[in-house]
């Protein structure tokens, strides 16, 4: 581990706030290709005819009880979830009808479904069951599907009755958005939850057979090494099956509600790296296996751990997934689809989303899709799999799959990587396999940025949510 002076030098040289999060490649601000109603339906028709098993379907539920000031997700606050979700479920059913009509009556084969938001558990039991049955009519599950849902750790919102219903419907995993347990941080980000509540919910969930996941955000306002240590200790006390850690995306220019945070309350790159190093040491020291740079699993039974051992995982909007789920189909406002070499997104605003469906049109944002070229596909695989998931760039694999000579194709990028090698972030640049080092892990998106052909070669670029 490098000394404090050297670490400060590196964090000044490589400002993590100036690179995208790489939830996709290209990142969302570079989705400039037009897409129309029939284009979307053709993508779904192709997926239906392909009959691909173990695909990934995502459903977005945008409504929340309160605004969390750190949040970069597409959500809306409402005090009347019943009325809003009743209308929204009607719209989602219409979206399902439009997209599955091209399947010719066939069902979509899938092995994984995730409900995110927003707060899906803000729906009442009747709404949850209705939505699930509408989906169930149109899909054929694999033999052991993973069906997951995000939940706010609140016993009123996630009642015993609701937990039993989710189990009876076939949900297998619950992901609790903990983010922090530090009272100062929670007050700043406008969240209220306690360790004792999480423990009770975890015990109830496990009693019903759920796998339990916990989300943790590092780099939040007023967070420091000591507070992350205490938060991680609290999380470890409930022994979740997976822990997904995410770096706080501070972008007050685009996310207006983040302007409530004084700039000096948000940890800079140096403090953020120290926070990352602390939580990583705690989690691996407690026996968790690291997946990629910042996700962790307990034990070896988790299918994600097994896929990681085989080198068959990839990163996307829902975090790390088995490579077989690289394609994902999105439903609901703001949801993203990646299929047939194309990214596109539904209307973000719920009213625009429902208005499009009222006109019998798929609710896509027509001027913002990404149609990946051959080079885009190469860089997508390099960034989303080799770097973010495997932490190793296997030149031979990319050469075989994309018919290139790696060192020739990426001559410019290798020059920049050699500088990063001198700084200790990578090793083996001039061998057949380039490895991300332990020092390089918190800077992993800076390494991705080297291969992002949509940005100038200069590291001083604007941040992005993508």
C-alpha positions as CSV (number, residue, x, y, z in Angstrom):
1,X,0.0,0.0,0.0
2,X,1.4,3.4,-1.0
3,X,2.0,6.1,1.6
4,X,-0.3,9.1,2.3
5,X,1.8,11.6,0.3
6,X,1.8,9.3,-2.8
7,X,-1.9,8.5,-2.5
8,X,-2.7,12.3,-2.4
9,X,-0.6,12.8,-5.5
10,X,-2.4,10.0,-7.3
11,X,-5.9,11.3,-6.3
12,X,-5.0,14.7,-7.6
13,X,-3.7,13.3,-10.8
14,X,-6.7,11.0,-11.3
15,X,-9.8,12.8,-10.1
16,X,-12.5,10.2,-9.9
17,X,-15.2,12.9,-10.1
18,X,-14.2,13.5,-13.7
19,X,-15.0,10.1,-15.1
20,X,-18.3,8.4,-15.8
21,X,-19.7,5.5,-13.7
22,X,-19.7,3.2,-16.7
23,X,-23.1,1.6,-16.2
24,X,-23.1,1.2,-20.0
25,X,-20.8,1.7,-23.0
26,X,-21.2,4.1,-24.6
27,X,-22.3,6.1,-21.5
28,X,-25.8,7.7,-21.7
29,X,-24.8,11.2,-22.8
30,X,-23.4,9.7,-26.0
31,X,-26.6,7.9,-27.0
32,X,-27.4,10.1,-30.0
33,X,-28.8,7.6,-32.5
34,X,-32.6,8.1,-33.3
35,X,-34.9,5.2,-32.6
36,X,-38.6,4.8,-33.4
37,X,-41.6,2.8,-32.3
38,X,-41.1,0.1,-34.9
39,X,-37.4,-0.2,-34.2
40,X,-38.2,-1.0,-30.5
41,X,-40.8,-3.6,-31.5
42,X,-38.3,-5.2,-33.9
43,X,-35.8,-5.6,-31.1
44,X,-38.4,-7.4,-29.0
45,X,-39.5,-9.5,-31.9
46,X,-35.9,-10.6,-32.4
47,X,-35.5,-11.5,-28.8
48,X,-38.7,-13.5,-28.9
49,X,-37.7,-15.5,-31.9
50,X,-34.2,-16.1,-30.5
51,X,-35.9,-17.9,-27.5
52,X,-32.9,-17.0,-25.4
53,X,-33.0,-18.5,-22.0
54,X,-31.7,-16.9,-18.8
55,X,-32.3,-13.4,-20.2
56,X,-32.8,-10.5,-17.8
57,X,-35.9,-8.5,-17.4
58,X,-36.1,-5.3,-15.4
59,X,-39.2,-3.4,-14.2
60,X,-39.0,0.1,-12.9
61,X,-41.4,1.4,-10.2
62,X,-40.7,5.2,-9.8
63,X,-42.6,6.3,-6.8
64,X,-41.1,6.9,-3.3
65,X,-42.5,8.2,0.0
66,X,-39.7,10.8,0.3
67,X,-36.7,12.1,-1.6
68,X,-33.3,10.8,-0.7
69,X,-31.0,13.7,-1.5
70,X,-28.1,11.6,-2.7
71,X,-30.2,9.6,-5.2
72,X,-29.3,9.6,-8.9
73,X,-32.2,7.2,-9.8
74,X,-35.2,8.3,-11.8
75,X,-38.0,8.6,-9.2
76,X,-40.8,10.8,-8.0
77,X,-42.2,11.5,-4.5
78,X,-45.9,10.9,-3.9
79,X,-48.1,10.7,-0.7
80,X,-50.7,8.7,-2.6
81,X,-49.0,5.5,-3.9
82,X,-52.2,3.6,-4.4
83,X,-53.7,5.9,-7.0
84,X,-50.4,6.6,-8.8
85,X,-49.4,2.9,-8.9
86,X,-52.9,1.8,-10.1
87,X,-52.6,4.1,-13.1
88,X,-48.9,3.1,-13.6
89,X,-49.6,-0.6,-13.6
90,X,-52.3,-0.1,-16.2
91,X,-49.7,1.6,-18.3
92,X,-47.1,-1.1,-17.8
93,X,-49.7,-3.7,-18.8
94,X,-50.2,-1.8,-22.1
95,X,-46.4,-1.7,-22.6
96,X,-46.3,-5.5,-22.1
97,X,-49.1,-5.9,-24.6
98,X,-47.3,-3.8,-27.2
99,X,-43.9,-5.5,-26.8
100,X,-45.0,-9.1,-26.5
101,X,-47.5,-8.8,-29.4
102,X,-44.5,-9.3,-31.7
103,X,-43.8,-12.6,-30.0
104,X,-46.7,-14.2,-31.8
105,X,-48.2,-15.6,-28.6
106,X,-44.9,-17.2,-27.5
107,X,-43.6,-16.5,-24.0
108,X,-40.2,-14.9,-23.3
109,X,-37.8,-17.4,-21.7
110,X,-36.1,-15.7,-18.8
111,X,-34.0,-16.7,-15.8
112,X,-33.9,-13.4,-13.9
113,X,-36.3,-10.6,-13.1
114,X,-35.6,-7.5,-11.0
115,X,-38.0,-4.9,-9.7
116,X,-36.3,-1.6,-8.9
117,X,-37.1,2.1,-8.6
118,X,-38.1,4.2,-6.9
119,X,-39.5,1.9,-4.2
120,X,-41.3,-1.2,-5.5
121,X,-42.4,-2.1,-2.0
122,X,-44.3,1.2,-1.7
123,X,-47.0,-0.7,-3.6
124,X,-49.7,-2.5,-1.6
125,X,-50.1,-6.2,-1.7
126,X,-52.9,-6.1,-4.2
127,X,-50.8,-4.1,-6.6
128,X,-47.8,-6.2,-6.2
129,X,-49.7,-9.4,-7.0
130,X,-51.6,-7.8,-9.9
131,X,-48.3,-6.7,-11.5
132,X,-46.6,-10.0,-11.0
133,X,-49.5,-11.9,-12.6
134,X,-49.5,-9.6,-15.6
135,X,-45.8,-10.4,-16.1
136,X,-46.2,-14.2,-15.4
137,X,-48.7,-14.5,-18.2
138,X,-46.0,-13.5,-20.7
139,X,-42.9,-15.3,-19.5
140,X,-41.6,-18.8,-19.1
141,X,-39.2,-19.1,-16.1
142,X,-36.1,-21.2,-16.2
143,X,-35.9,-24.0,-13.7
144,X,-34.4,-21.9,-11.0
145,X,-35.1,-18.2,-11.7
146,X,-33.7,-15.4,-9.6
147,X,-36.5,-12.9,-8.9
148,X,-35.4,-10.0,-6.9
149,X,-36.9,-6.8,-5.5
150,X,-35.4,-3.6,-4.0
151,X,-36.8,-2.6,-0.5
152,X,-36.4,0.3,1.8
153,X,-35.6,-1.1,5.3
154,X,-38.9,-0.1,6.9
155,X,-41.3,-2.5,8.6
156,X,-44.3,-0.4,7.7
157,X,-43.5,-0.3,4.0
158,X,-42.3,-4.0,4.0
159,X,-44.9,-5.6,6.3
160,X,-45.0,-9.2,7.3
161,X,-48.0,-9.7,5.0
162,X,-46.1,-8.2,2.1
163,X,-43.0,-10.4,2.7
164,X,-45.2,-13.5,2.8
165,X,-46.8,-12.4,-0.5
166,X,-43.5,-11.9,-2.2
167,X,-42.3,-15.3,-1.1
168,X,-45.5,-17.0,-2.3
169,X,-45.2,-15.3,-5.7
170,X,-41.7,-16.7,-6.2
171,X,-39.4,-13.8,-5.3
172,X,-36.1,-15.2,-4.2
173,X,-34.0,-12.2,-3.3
174,X,-34.5,-8.9,-1.4
175,X,-32.0,-6.1,-1.8
176,X,-32.2,-3.6,1.1
177,X,-31.0,-0.1,0.4
178,X,-29.0,0.7,3.5
179,X,-26.5,3.1,2.1
180,X,-25.3,4.2,5.6
181,X,-26.0,3.8,9.3
182,X,-24.1,7.0,10.4
183,X,-26.8,9.4,11.9
184,X,-25.1,12.4,10.5
185,X,-24.9,11.0,7.0
186,X,-28.5,9.7,7.2
187,X,-29.8,13.1,8.2
188,X,-27.9,14.8,5.4
189,X,-29.3,12.4,2.7
190,X,-32.9,12.4,4.3
191,X,-33.1,8.7,5.2
192,X,-34.3,7.2,8.4
193,X,-33.5,3.6,9.3
194,X,-31.8,1.6,12.1
195,X,-29.7,-1.5,12.5
196,X,-32.3,-3.1,14.7
197,X,-35.0,-2.7,12.0
198,X,-32.7,-4.2,9.4
199,X,-31.9,-7.2,11.6
200,X,-35.6,-7.9,12.1
201,X,-36.4,-7.7,8.4
202,X,-33.4,-9.9,7.5
203,X,-34.5,-12.5,10.0
204,X,-38.0,-12.5,8.7
205,X,-36.8,-12.6,5.1
206,X,-34.4,-15.5,5.7
207,X,-37.2,-17.4,7.5
208,X,-39.2,-17.2,4.3
209,X,-36.3,-18.4,2.2
210,X,-35.1,-15.2,0.7
211,X,-31.5,-14.4,-0.2
212,X,-30.6,-11.1,1.4
213,X,-28.6,-8.4,-0.3
214,X,-27.5,-5.0,1.1
215,X,-26.5,-1.9,-0.9
216,X,-24.0,0.5,0.5
217,X,-22.9,3.8,-0.9
218,X,-19.4,5.2,-0.2
219,X,-18.3,8.8,-0.6
220,X,-21.6,10.2,0.8
221,X,-21.7,13.7,2.4
222,X,-20.0,13.8,5.8
223,X,-18.8,10.2,5.5
224,X,-15.3,9.3,6.6
225,X,-13.2,6.3,7.3
226,X,-14.5,6.0,10.8
227,X,-18.2,6.2,9.9
228,X,-17.8,3.7,7.0
229,X,-16.1,1.3,9.5
230,X,-19.1,1.4,11.8
231,X,-21.6,1.1,9.0
232,X,-19.8,-2.0,7.6
233,X,-19.6,-3.5,11.1
234,X,-23.4,-3.0,11.4
235,X,-24.0,-4.6,8.0
236,X,-21.8,-7.6,8.8
237,X,-23.8,-8.2,11.9
238,X,-26.7,-9.4,9.7
239,X,-24.5,-11.5,7.4
240,X,-26.1,-10.6,4.1
241,X,-25.5,-12.9,1.2
242,X,-24.3,-10.1,-1.1
243,X,-23.1,-6.6,-0.4
244,X,-23.1,-4.2,-3.4
245,X,-21.1,-1.1,-2.8
246,X,-21.5,2.0,-5.1
247,X,-19.5,5.1,-5.3
248,X,-21.6,8.2,-4.7
249,X,-22.2,10.1,-7.9
250,X,-22.0,13.7,-7.0
251,X,-23.3,15.8,-9.9
252,X,-25.3,18.8,-8.7
253,X,-25.3,20.4,-12.1
254,X,-27.6,17.6,-13.4
255,X,-29.1,16.4,-10.1
256,X,-30.7,19.5,-8.6
257,X,-31.5,18.1,-5.2
258,X,-27.9,17.3,-4.6
259,X,-27.3,21.0,-4.3
260,X,-28.5,20.8,-0.7
261,X,-25.0,19.3,0.1
262,X,-22.3,21.9,0.8
263,X,-19.4,21.1,-1.6
264,X,-17.0,20.7,1.3
265,X,-19.2,18.0,2.9
266,X,-18.6,15.6,0.0
267,X,-15.4,13.5,0.3
268,X,-12.8,14.3,-2.3
269,X,-11.0,11.7,-4.3
270,X,-8.3,11.1,-1.6
271,X,-10.8,10.6,1.2
272,X,-13.0,8.5,-1.1
273,X,-10.1,6.1,-1.9
274,X,-9.3,5.7,1.8
275,X,-13.0,5.0,2.5
276,X,-13.0,2.4,-0.3
277,X,-9.8,0.8,1.0
278,X,-11.3,0.5,4.5
279,X,-14.6,-1.1,3.5
280,X,-12.8,-3.5,1.1
281,X,-10.4,-4.6,3.8
282,X,-13.3,-5.1,6.3
283,X,-15.4,-7.1,3.9
284,X,-12.7,-9.4,2.6
285,X,-11.4,-9.8,6.1
286,X,-14.8,-11.0,7.1
287,X,-14.7,-13.7,4.5
288,X,-16.6,-12.1,1.7
289,X,-15.4,-12.8,-1.9
290,X,-14.9,-9.7,-4.0
291,X,-16.7,-9.7,-7.3
292,X,-15.2,-7.1,-9.7
293,X,-13.9,-4.1,-7.8
294,X,-16.7,-3.4,-5.4
295,X,-19.3,-6.2,-5.0
296,X,-19.0,-8.9,-2.4
297,X,-20.6,-12.3,-1.9
298,X,-20.6,-14.6,1.2
299,X,-19.7,-18.3,0.7
300,X,-19.5,-20.2,-2.6
301,X,-23.1,-21.1,-3.2
302,X,-24.1,-17.8,-4.7
303,X,-24.5,-18.3,-8.5
304,X,-22.7,-15.0,-9.1
305,X,-19.6,-16.3,-7.2
306,X,-19.7,-19.4,-9.4
307,X,-19.9,-17.4,-12.6
308,X,-17.1,-15.1,-11.4
309,X,-14.8,-18.1,-10.9
310,X,-15.5,-19.2,-14.4
311,X,-14.8,-15.7,-15.7
312,X,-18.4,-15.4,-16.9
313,X,-19.7,-12.2,-15.4
314,X,-20.4,-8.7,-16.8
315,X,-21.3,-5.3,-15.3
316,X,-24.4,-3.3,-16.3
317,X,-27.2,-1.2,-14.8
318,X,-28.1,-3.7,-12.1
319,X,-24.5,-4.4,-11.1
320,X,-22.7,-7.6,-11.8
321,X,-24.6,-10.4,-13.5
322,X,-23.6,-13.7,-15.2
323,X,-22.5,-13.2,-18.8
324,X,-25.5,-15.1,-20.1
325,X,-27.6,-12.1,-18.9
326,X,-25.7,-9.5,-20.9
327,X,-29.0,-8.8,-22.7
328,X,-31.6,-7.1,-20.6
329,X,-35.1,-5.9,-21.4
330,X,-36.5,-2.9,-19.6
331,X,-40.2,-2.1,-18.7
332,X,-41.6,1.0,-17.0
333,X,-40.6,4.7,-17.1
334,X,-36.9,5.4,-17.3
335,X,-36.1,1.7,-17.8
336,X,-33.2,0.8,-20.1
337,X,-33.0,-2.0,-22.6
338,X,-29.8,-3.5,-24.1
339,X,-30.4,-6.0,-26.8
340,X,-29.4,-6.7,-30.4
341,X,-26.4,-4.4,-30.0
342,X,-28.5,-1.4,-29.0
343,X,-29.2,0.6,-25.9
344,X,-32.4,2.6,-25.5
345,X,-34.5,4.1,-22.7
346,X,-38.1,4.6,-22.0
347,X,-39.5,8.1,-21.2
348,X,-38.1,9.1,-17.8
349,X,-41.2,11.2,-16.7
350,X,-44.1,9.0,-15.7
351,X,-46.7,11.2,-17.3
352,X,-44.8,11.2,-20.7
353,X,-44.4,7.5,-20.3
354,X,-48.1,7.0,-19.8
355,X,-49.1,9.6,-22.5
356,X,-47.1,7.7,-25.2
357,X,-48.9,4.4,-24.2
358,X,-52.3,6.1,-24.3
359,X,-51.4,6.8,-28.0
360,X,-50.6,3.1,-28.5
361,X,-46.9,3.9,-28.9
362,X,-44.0,2.3,-27.0
363,X,-42.8,5.0,-24.6
364,X,-39.2,5.2,-25.9
365,X,-37.0,8.4,-26.0
366,X,-36.8,8.6,-29.7
367,X,-33.6,10.7,-30.0
368,X,-31.4,8.9,-27.5
369,X,-30.4,5.4,-28.3
370,X,-27.0,3.8,-29.0
371,X,-26.5,1.6,-32.0
372,X,-23.2,-0.1,-31.3
373,X,-20.7,-0.3,-34.1
374,X,-18.2,-3.1,-34.3
375,X,-15.6,-1.0,-32.4
376,X,-18.3,-0.1,-29.8
377,X,-19.0,-3.7,-29.2
378,X,-15.3,-4.4,-28.7
379,X,-14.9,-1.6,-26.2
380,X,-18.2,-2.6,-24.5
381,X,-16.8,-6.0,-23.9
382,X,-13.4,-4.7,-22.8
383,X,-14.8,-2.2,-20.3
384,X,-17.9,-4.0,-19.0
385,X,-16.4,-7.5,-18.8
386,X,-12.6,-7.5,-18.9
387,X,-12.0,-4.4,-16.7
388,X,-15.0,-3.9,-14.5
389,X,-15.7,-7.6,-13.9
390,X,-12.6,-9.6,-14.5
391,X,-10.1,-6.9,-13.5
392,X,-7.9,-8.4,-16.3
393,X,-7.7,-7.6,-20.0
394,X,-7.1,-10.8,-21.8
395,X,-5.8,-9.6,-25.2
396,X,-6.1,-13.1,-26.8
397,X,-9.8,-13.4,-26.0
398,X,-10.5,-10.0,-27.5
399,X,-8.4,-10.7,-30.6
400,X,-10.2,-14.0,-31.3
401,X,-13.7,-12.5,-30.8
402,X,-13.2,-9.3,-32.7
403,X,-10.5,-10.2,-35.2
404,X,-8.0,-7.5,-34.1
405,X,-4.4,-7.3,-33.1
406,X,-4.8,-5.8,-29.7
407,X,-1.6,-3.9,-29.4
408,X,-2.1,-2.3,-32.9
409,X,-5.8,-1.5,-32.3
410,X,-5.2,0.1,-28.9
411,X,-1.8,1.6,-29.5
412,X,-2.9,5.0,-28.2
413,X,-4.6,3.5,-25.2
414,X,-1.6,1.4,-24.3
415,X,0.6,4.5,-24.2
416,X,-1.7,5.9,-21.5
417,X,-1.8,2.6,-19.6
418,X,1.9,2.5,-19.4
419,X,1.7,5.8,-17.4
420,X,-0.9,4.1,-15.1
421,X,1.5,1.2,-14.8
422,X,4.2,3.5,-13.5
423,X,1.7,4.8,-11.0
424,X,0.9,1.2,-9.9
425,X,-2.7,0.9,-11.1
426,X,-2.1,-1.9,-13.6
427,X,0.6,-4.4,-14.4
428,X,1.6,-6.5,-17.5
429,X,0.7,-3.8,-20.1
430,X,3.2,-5.2,-22.6
431,X,2.3,-8.9,-21.9
432,X,-0.8,-10.8,-23.0
433,X,-2.8,-10.1,-19.9
434,X,-3.1,-6.7,-18.2
435,X,-4.1,-6.9,-14.6
436,X,-5.7,-4.2,-12.4
437,X,-3.8,-4.0,-9.1
438,X,-5.2,-3.6,-5.6
439,X,-4.1,0.1,-5.7
440,X,-5.8,0.4,-9.1
441,X,-9.2,-0.9,-8.0
442,X,-10.6,2.3,-6.5
443,X,-9.5,4.0,-9.8
444,X,-11.0,1.4,-12.0
445,X,-13.3,3.8,-13.9
446,X,-10.2,5.9,-14.7
447,X,-8.8,2.8,-16.3
448,X,-12.1,2.3,-18.2
449,X,-11.9,5.9,-19.3
450,X,-8.6,5.2,-21.2
451,X,-10.6,3.0,-23.6
452,X,-13.6,5.3,-24.0
453,X,-13.4,6.5,-27.5
454,X,-16.2,9.0,-27.1
455,X,-14.2,11.3,-24.9
456,X,-11.0,13.2,-25.7
457,X,-7.8,11.6,-24.6
458,X,-7.4,14.3,-21.9
459,X,-8.5,13.0,-18.4
460,X,-10.2,16.3,-17.6
461,X,-13.7,15.4,-18.8
462,X,-17.1,16.1,-17.4
463,X,-18.7,13.5,-15.1
464,X,-21.7,11.5,-16.2
465,X,-24.3,9.3,-14.6
466,X,-23.8,6.6,-17.2
